[in-house]
Every structure is written in structure tokens, then in C-alpha cells.
Amino acid sequence: MAAEAQSETGLVFHPMEQFTIEPLFGEGPIHWYTLTNQTLWMAIAVLVIFLLLVVGTSRRALVPNRIQSIGELAYGFIYKMVEDVAGKEGVKFFPYIMTLFMFIVVANFLGLIPMSFSTTSHIAVTVVMALLVFVSVTLIGFYKHGIGFLKLFWVSSAPMALRPVLAIIELISYFVRPVSHSIRLAGNVMAGHAVIEVFAAFAAILAIAPLSLLGIIAMFGMDVLVAFVQAYVFTILTCVYLKDALHPAH
Amino acid sequence: MTTEAIDAAAGQAAEMAEAAGHAAEAAEKGGMPQLDFSTFPNQIFWLLITLVVVYLILSRMALPRISSVLAERQGTITNDLGAAEELKLKAQEAEAAYNKALADARSEAQRIAAEAKAEIQADLDKAIAKADAEIAAKSAEAAKAIAAIREGAVDSVKEVAADVAKDLVTALGGKAEARTIKAAVVARLKG
């Protein structure tokens, strides 16, 4: 496809090239310990989180400045979400959920910087996070309720005849959770960046260039929205799953 | 199917084969880097490190600090609200005291005004009574004076009339007794 487009119109489409993982120093195979561009942007995300939540709040001001306000807003936002969705018992897990939210939201926004690298566009990253949530939520469920956690799959409000069927459906949907949980995030981020790249490639044609620029601006605006909304969705789904583990009965 | 079509199809097939060759090449460069499983151990390793570091930063430093700042602010706000409530009560008390003082002062003023009014009225009444008495005395005196004057006037008129009558009678050649003339004049005046 790409080769064809290139030969016929002179356009160069490499919408996926931006996601390539390369070693930071030198060439060669990527071992598990190799420092890559992805490692760099993860480290930058950690740095930004540190600056925002630790350095930004170091004055402990009664009347906060802007950066401290952002930190406090993020704290209040997630704390309230955990409390509202997962209940009082869920507050114990607030630091873990805050970790996920801060990492995703900061990585998403860092990915919007031109020429940067979008960590959260990688399936491997989102799958690991989704599996962490899935495994820990399942363990919490069994730890809290023992075998009673299986009541989650037994819809006691349905007619007796339907319950086994519903149990199978519930079981399947339970195991599909990490798949949708991870692909939703990576897919949204990747698609947004890829579409911007495609619009950018069209800018090579003078007649289409203004339209292409407008398209890039519009898509960028939408990606800013997506960057926040997807972090929000990932976090609130985590809270919902946690609520299921803490209160499995329907 | 014409030979041209077959040629075209063959051409396309050749192009596709070539493209497939490119694709294999592109899979390394283009393709979907997300599905390049050789990078997965690296990504997962660094992601886990990142998450642990973020978790430690949050749970050890950021979250306790933000939580204490928020609690402190909440405490300050609560204290301030309490102080404000106290001050409000004080203000209300002060207002009540002020209102009471105002009412007292007003009634006092009214009392003083009423007293002053009564005093003035009494003085006034006394003065009017005195003036009335004086006026009555003066007018009585005047009436007496007028009566005296009137009396005097009638006597003078009688005298003058008697003199004139005597002169007239003399002038006319008569001779009149002074007593007769006087009696006549008195009779005339009466009549």
C-alpha cells in the first residue's frame, strides 16, 4: 500500500513510523534492559509527575499556586472517583489507582508533543497495566470473599433457568475485560497519532495543504480530549472492577 | 477475459509480489511497531520499573503531602468559619446593646422634651394670666378716666352753654338771672 502510494503520487505515508521503538544509544537488537526512546519518555513521565506532585506542592501553601492547584485537583478528582465508585473500602487502593491515572494521563499528554514518543500507544504497555488490574482485582475478590466471589457470575435476580446461561456470559465478559481495557487505551492513542500523520503527509500537495493543516489542528484538538478522556476511562473502569471485587453480589 | 486483461492481472500480481517483498522490509520499519514482539520484554521491564517508581513517589511523598495540605486547609477554613461565627454573635450582641441604648436615649429625650414643654406651658400660662390681669386693671382705669373726662366734659358744656346763653340774652337786650339760665340750659340738655 505504502509503496504504491509513493510511486503514484509522490506522497509518503509512514503513519506508524512514529511508534517505532529504537535503542537510544547505538544500533542493534533490543534486549530487555536496553534503554530505548520509550524508556526515555517513561522517565520523562516520571519526572513530570515528580515535578507536578512533589516539587509543585513543596511550598505546602494554604492558598495554592497554579501547579499546586493542578496536583490538588488531580488528587481530589481521583480520590472522589475511587470513593464514589468503589466505596469507602476502595480508598485503601487509592495510591495504586492514582499511580495508574497519573502515569497514563502524563504519558498521553507527553505523547502529544510533536516529535515525542507515545508510550501509551503500545499494546504491551496497556496490556501489562490492564493485566495488573485484572489479576489484582481477581485476587482481592477471592481474598475478601473466598469462593463467594463467584457470586459475581451468578445473577441471583434472574430467573433460575437463565442463571447458568448468564453465568457463562458473565464469565466470558469478565475475561474479556483486560482485552477491552487495554486495547481501548492503546487504540485511541495510536489512531489519533496515526491520523495526524496521514493528514500531515497530505500537506505535501499544495492544493490540499490548507485543508490538511486544518485537519491536523482539528485532530490535535480531539487528541487532547482523548488523552484525558482515555486516562479517565481507564481509571474509572479500574474503580468499577475494584467495586465488583469488593461487593461481588448483584 | 482478453489477453490485455490477463496481462494487466499478471502485472498486478507481479506488483503485489513486489509489494509483499517491500512489506516484509516495511514490517521492520513501517508495519505496526506495536506488534513487534521482540520489543515486548524491554517495554514490560521498563514499564514495571516506571510504575514502581511512580508508586513510590506518590505513596511516599506526594499523596501524604497533598492530603496533609488539604486537611490543613480544611482545618483552617473550619477554624475561620468558627471564628467568624463567634464574631457574628459578638456583633449581634453589640447591635442589641446599641439598639437598647438608642431606645433609652430616645425615651429620655422624649421625657426631657415633655418636661420642658410642661414647664414652658406653665410659665406661659402664668404670664398670660398676669398679662390678662394687668390688661383688665389698665382697661378699668382707662374706663374710669374716660368716665371722669366725659363727666368733666358735660359740666364744661353746661357752663359754656350757660355763659353763651347769658351772653346771648344780654346781647338781645334781656336781663336774665344766672339761675334761670342755668336751669333752662340743663332742661334743654336733658331734653
Chai-1 contact restraints between the chains, C-beta under 6 A:
chainA,res_idxA,chainB,res_idxB,connection_type,confidence,min_distance_angstrom,max_distance_angstrom,comment,restraint_id
A,A3,B,A19,contact,1.0,0.0,6.0,A-B,restraint_1
A,A3,B,H22,contact,1.0,0.0,6.0,A-B,restraint_2
A,H14,B,G30,contact,1.0,0.0,6.0,A-B,restraint_3
A,M16,B,G30,contact,1.0,0.0,6.0,A-B,restraint_4
A,M16,B,M32,contact,1.0,0.0,6.0,A-B,restraint_5
A,F19,B,P33,contact,1.0,0.0,6.0,A-B,restraint_6
A,T20,B,P33,contact,1.0,0.0,6.0,A-B,restraint_7
A,I21,B,P33,contact,1.0,0.0,6.0,A-B,restraint_8
A,I21,B,T39,contact,1.0,0.0,6.0,A-B,restraint_9
A,I30,B,T39,contact,1.0,0.0,6.0,A-B,restraint_10
A,I30,B,N42,contact,1.0,0.0,6.0,A-B,restraint_11
A,W32,B,P41,contact,1.0,0.0,6.0,A-B,restraint_12
A,W32,B,N42,contact,1.0,0.0,6.0,A-B,restraint_13
A,W32,B,F45,contact,1.0,0.0,6.0,A-B,restraint_14
A,T34,B,N42,contact,1.0,0.0,6.0,A-B,restraint_15
A,T39,B,W46,contact,1.0,0.0,6.0,A-B,restraint_16
A,M42,B,W46,contact,1.0,0.0,6.0,A-B,restraint_17
A,M42,B,T50,contact,1.0,0.0,6.0,A-B,restraint_18
A,V46,B,T50,contact,1.0,0.0,6.0,A-B,restraint_19
A,V46,B,V53,contact,1.0,0.0,6.0,A-B,restraint_20
A,V46,B,V54,contact,1.0,0.0,6.0,A-B,restraint_21
A,I49,B,V54,contact,1.0,0.0,6.0,A-B,restraint_22
A,F50,B,I57,contact,1.0,0.0,6.0,A-B,restraint_23
A,L53,B,A62,contact,1.0,0.0,6.0,A-B,restraint_24
A,V54,B,M61,contact,1.0,0.0,6.0,A-B,restraint_25
A,V54,B,A62,contact,1.0,0.0,6.0,A-B,restraint_26
A,T57,B,R65,contact,1.0,0.0,6.0,A-B,restraint_27
A,T57,B,I66,contact,1.0,0.0,6.0,A-B,restraint_28
A,R60,B,V69,contact,1.0,0.0,6.0,A-B,restraint_29
A,L62,B,R73,contact,1.0,0.0,6.0,A-B,restraint_30
A,G71,B,I66,contact,1.0,0.0,6.0,A-B,restraint_31
A,E72,B,I66,contact,1.0,0.0,6.0,A-B,restraint_32
A,Y75,B,I66,contact,1.0,0.0,6.0,A-B,restraint_33
A,P95,B,L58,contact,1.0,0.0,6.0,A-B,restraint_34
A,P95,B,S59,contact,1.0,0.0,6.0,A-B,restraint_35
A,P95,B,L63,contact,1.0,0.0,6.0,A-B,restraint_36
A,M98,B,L58,contact,1.0,0.0,6.0,A-B,restraint_37
A,T99,B,V54,contact,1.0,0.0,6.0,A-B,restraint_38
A,T99,B,Y55,contact,1.0,0.0,6.0,A-B,restraint_39
A,T99,B,L58,contact,1.0,0.0,6.0,A-B,restraint_40
A,F103,B,V54,contact,1.0,0.0,6.0,A-B,restraint_41
A,H122,B,Q34,contact,1.0,0.0,6.0,A-B,restraint_42
A,I123,B,Q34,contact,1.0,0.0,6.0,A-B,restraint_43
A,A124,B,F40,contact,1.0,0.0,6.0,A-B,restraint_44
A,A124,B,Q43,contact,1.0,0.0,6.0,A-B,restraint_45
A,A124,B,I44,contact,1.0,0.0,6.0,A-B,restraint_46
A,V125,B,Q43,contact,1.0,0.0,6.0,A-B,restraint_47
A,V125,B,L47,contact,1.0,0.0,6.0,A-B,restraint_48
A,V128,B,I44,contact,1.0,0.0,6.0,A-B,restraint_49
A,V128,B,L47,contact,1.0,0.0,6.0,A-B,restraint_50
